[in-house]
């Protein structure tokens, strides 16, 4: 089986649990109390929800490809399978016009508070194009993942949950931290050429 090794030296963490909570991350997501519809003529009745003290649209805009010129990346551990796979790695691009390019891979390796080391199996790479949207305080990545804004070591990041089974059922429902990747990249990079629908 062909194995692709991906190692991140950046301080990325995937501290997911089955219930979607994080372990020790400084999570600060505040829905705006004025959100929603209501009667009356008072201003602010349609105020946008806030994430980390910013309007949700502004918070998630900092992760768009137009701003970062790169992808958002994270790795999440799940129960080890008979073939050794125990981690999924996701790269996603928030493109203009709410287009989404999401690349999902499974393999084996380690995830901890200092980063991750993953060898993605060549046969376990999937592309999941679609659209992204903001729903209240959540970033929704098609029907594949959903994310909440968090703060980690003083920087904005996201905790994202795999909402559907892509390859291995044990991965569904698992969550971890996702951050801007290092270095410029696009969905057309050769790193993503082997990902199939």
Helices and strands as residue ranges (DSSP letters): E 3-8, E 50-51, E 54-55, H 56-61, H 65-68, E 72-77, E 87-94, G 96-98, E 99-112, E 115-127, E 130-135, E 138-141, E 145-152, E 155-162, G 169-171, E 175-180, G 190-192
